[in-house]
Structure formats: C-alpha cells, structure tokens
C-alpha cells in the first residue's frame, strides 16, 4: 500500500531542514509513461509565515503572552490532566486605574506599562505555570502543582511586590 501510494503520487515526505537552516520539501510524481519526477521546493519562507500566523493567533501582540484563546486551552488541558488529589489555582489580575494612565500619559506609555507588568508577572511564575493577557489591562495566571493555600499565597505575595515596584 505504501509503495502504491508513492507510485500514485499520493505520498509527500515530511519537510527536511538543511544544516544551513533552509526547509525543503521533496514532492515525487509518477509519470504516466513510466518513471518518476521529483521536485525540490524551498518552503522556508512559507514555513516561517505559517509559524508566525499560528503564533499570532494564540499570543498577545503587545506582550507576547498567551492570549485569551490559548489561556482557555491551557486551562482546559490543565483541568483534564490534573492528577487526583492535586490542585491548581487560577488568579485574575486587573490593573486599577489603567485608563487614567492612558488618558493622562498616552497609549504608548500605557503599552510600555503593560509590557513591563507582563515581564514582571512572567518572572514570578514557575516553569509549569501560565501567565496570559486576557485583554486590555487584564491578566490571568494558572498556577500548577499547588500543594496547599500557602503555595498560592506565596505567588500572590511575589506578584504583589513585583508589580508594585516603581516603573520608569
């Protein structure tokens, strides 16, 4: 069946990456009169664009944090795969008076503040945790591997201190 698929031109081997970092796709086609024609196509740029589009669909453009869609997906996954007796925590963070910052200092300053908050939140979480920007000035965190309330309180304390540090 495999060889018949190749002979019929139904088989497209996986793309190959060269040592130089180019992505190549080899496509073979059978010729009716007999024989075979192989075409090598450089799909590096197409692969890069596809990867970028997939990234943009799941990550916030400003902060590069997971967006609401990816956060929901990761939360569903975390809940489905949660071992019996294990816990997780979900934290919601909203920046108070953020609209006043945008109104008084301008959107570019507000954007820089959001990026700085995102960076500080990223620094507070563990490797298995997820921080996301839900939109506007709203962030959320999935804290995995919670063994008790103290774990979440420790994270909250780290976040509280991190985001209250002055911003330049």
C-alpha positions in Angstrom: 0.0 0.0 0.0 2.9 2.4 0.9 4.6 1.8 -2.5 1.4 2.1 -4.4 0.8 5.5 -2.7 4.2 6.6 -3.8 3.6 5.4 -7.3 0.3 7.2 -7.5 1.9 10.4 -6.2 -0.2 10.3 -3.0 2.8 10.4 -0.7 4.5 13.6 0.2 7.5 13.0 2.5 8.0 15.3 5.5 9.9 18.5 5.0 13.6 18.4 5.7 15.7 21.2 7.3 19.2 21.6 5.9 22.2 22.4 8.1 22.0 25.9 6.8 18.5 26.2 8.2 16.5 26.1 5.0 13.3 24.0 4.9 13.0 21.8 1.8 10.0 19.8 0.6 10.5 17.0 -1.9 7.5 16.0 -3.9 7.5 13.0 -6.2 5.1 12.4 -9.1 4.7 9.4 -11.2 4.8 9.9 -15.0 2.0 8.1 -17.0 4.6 6.8 -19.5 6.6 5.4 -16.6 9.2 6.8 -14.4 9.3 9.4 -11.7 9.8 13.2 -11.4 10.9 14.7 -8.1 10.7 18.4 -7.3 12.6 20.0 -4.5 10.9 23.2 -3.3 12.4 25.6 -0.7 9.5 26.3 1.7 11.5 28.2 4.3 9.6 31.4 4.0 6.2 29.7 3.8 7.0 27.7 6.9 8.2 30.8 8.7 4.9 32.7 7.8 2.7 29.7 8.8 4.5 29.6 12.1 4.1 33.3 12.6 0.4 33.2 11.8 -0.1 30.3 14.3 1.8 32.3 16.9 -0.3 35.5 16.3 -3.5 33.5 16.7 -2.5 32.4 20.2 -0.3 35.2 21.6 -0.9 38.8 22.5 0.8 41.1 20.0 1.9 43.6 22.6 3.2 41.4 25.5 3.8 38.1 23.6 2.0 36.4 26.5 -0.6 33.7 25.7 -3.9 35.4 24.7 -7.4 34.5 26.0 -7.9 31.7 23.5 -4.6 30.0 24.4 -5.2 30.6 28.1 -8.6 28.9 27.9 -7.0 25.9 26.0 -4.2 25.6 28.6 -6.7 25.8 31.5 -8.9 23.1 29.9 -5.8 20.9 29.4 -4.6 21.5 33.0 -8.0 20.6 34.4 -8.2 17.4 32.2 -4.8 16.2 33.1 -4.9 17.1 36.8 -4.0 14.1 38.9 -6.4 13.0 41.6 -5.6 14.8 44.8 -3.6 17.6 43.0 -4.7 21.2 42.8 -4.2 24.2 40.7 -5.0 27.9 41.2 -6.3 30.5 38.7 -5.5 34.1 39.5 -7.1 37.1 37.8 -5.2 40.4 37.8 -6.6 43.7 36.7 -4.6 46.9 36.8 -6.5 49.6 38.8 -6.9 53.0 37.2 -5.2 51.9 34.0 -7.5 54.1 31.9 -6.2 57.1 33.7 -2.6 56.2 32.7 -3.6 56.0 29.0 -5.7 59.2 29.2 -3.0 61.3 31.0 0.3 59.9 29.7 -0.9 58.5 26.3 -1.3 55.0 24.9 2.4 54.5 24.1 3.2 54.8 27.9 0.2 52.6 28.7 1.6 50.0 26.3 5.0 50.1 27.9 3.4 49.7 31.3 1.6 46.6 30.1 4.8 45.1 28.7 6.6 45.8 32.0 3.8 44.2 34.0 3.8 41.2 31.7 7.6 40.8 32.2 7.3 41.0 35.9 4.4 38.5 36.0 6.5 36.1 33.9 9.3 36.4 36.4 7.0 35.5 39.3 5.7 32.2 38.0 7.2 28.7 38.0 8.1 26.8 34.8 4.8 24.8 34.7 2.6 27.9 35.4 1.0 30.0 32.7 0.5 33.8 32.6 -1.7 35.3 29.9 -3.0 38.7 28.9 -6.8 38.3 28.6 -7.2 41.8 27.0 -6.8 45.4 28.0 -5.3 45.6 31.5 -6.4 42.1 32.5 -4.0 39.2 33.1 -4.6 35.7 34.4 -2.3 33.0 35.8 -2.7 29.2 36.1 -0.6 28.0 39.0 0.1 24.3 38.5 1.3 21.9 41.2 -0.4 23.6 44.1 0.0 21.5 47.3 -1.9 23.9 49.5 -3.0 27.5 50.1 0.5 28.6 51.1 1.8 28.0 47.6 -0.8 30.4 46.1 -0.3 32.9 48.9 3.5 32.8 48.1 2.8 33.5 44.5 0.4 36.3 45.3 3.0 37.9 47.6 5.6 37.7 44.8 3.2 39.3 42.3 2.2 42.0 44.8 5.8 43.0 45.4 6.8 42.7 41.8 4.1 44.8 40.3 4.2 47.5 43.0 7.9 48.3 42.3 8.2 51.7 40.6 8.2 51.8 36.8 10.5 54.1 34.8 
